[in-house]
């Protein structure tokens, strides 16, 4: 793998990781909208369960 190819691969990985982070933030926001009175620990627990239980090839909930 030459340098240019490695840089392209690194950029694709960074994009995928950014998309993952964005999806997690969106789900956290959705959970907060569904239950605005829930404590932050509950929201985080729901978010972790969502991440754990999401099928590897799932597009969205």
C-alpha positions as CSV (number, residue, x, y, z in Angstrom):
1,X,0.0,0.0,0.0
2,X,1.5,3.3,-1.0
3,X,1.2,6.5,0.9
4,X,-1.6,8.0,-1.1
5,X,-3.6,4.7,-0.8
6,X,-3.0,4.7,3.0
7,X,-4.2,8.3,3.3
8,X,-7.4,7.4,1.4
9,X,-8.0,4.4,3.6
10,X,-7.4,6.5,6.7
11,X,-9.8,9.2,5.4
12,X,-12.5,6.5,4.8
13,X,-12.0,5.1,8.3
14,X,-12.2,8.6,9.8
15,X,-15.4,9.2,7.9
16,X,-16.9,5.9,9.1
17,X,-16.0,6.7,12.7
18,X,-17.5,10.2,12.4
19,X,-20.7,8.7,11.0
20,X,-20.8,6.3,13.9
21,X,-20.4,9.1,16.4
22,X,-23.1,11.2,14.7
23,X,-25.5,8.2,14.8
24,X,-24.8,7.7,18.5
25,X,-25.5,11.4,19.2
26,X,-28.7,11.3,17.2
27,X,-29.9,8.2,19.1
28,X,-29.0,9.9,22.4
29,X,-31.0,12.9,21.3
30,X,-34.0,10.7,20.3
31,X,-34.0,8.9,23.6
32,X,-33.9,12.3,25.4
33,X,-36.9,13.5,23.4
34,X,-38.8,10.4,24.2
35,X,-38.3,10.8,27.9
36,X,-37.1,14.3,28.9
37,X,-37.4,13.6,32.6
38,X,-35.2,10.5,32.5
39,X,-31.9,10.9,34.4
40,X,-28.7,10.9,32.3
41,X,-27.7,7.5,33.7
42,X,-30.9,6.0,32.3
43,X,-30.4,7.6,28.9
44,X,-26.8,6.3,28.8
45,X,-28.0,2.8,29.8
46,X,-30.6,2.8,27.0
47,X,-28.0,4.0,24.6
48,X,-25.6,1.3,25.6
49,X,-28.3,-1.3,25.2
50,X,-29.2,0.1,21.8
51,X,-25.5,-0.2,20.7
52,X,-25.1,-3.7,22.2
53,X,-28.3,-5.1,20.6
54,X,-28.0,-3.4,17.2
55,X,-27.5,-6.1,14.5
56,X,-24.1,-5.7,12.8
57,X,-25.7,-5.1,9.4
58,X,-28.6,-2.9,10.6
59,X,-29.2,0.4,8.8
60,X,-31.3,2.0,11.5
61,X,-33.6,1.3,14.4
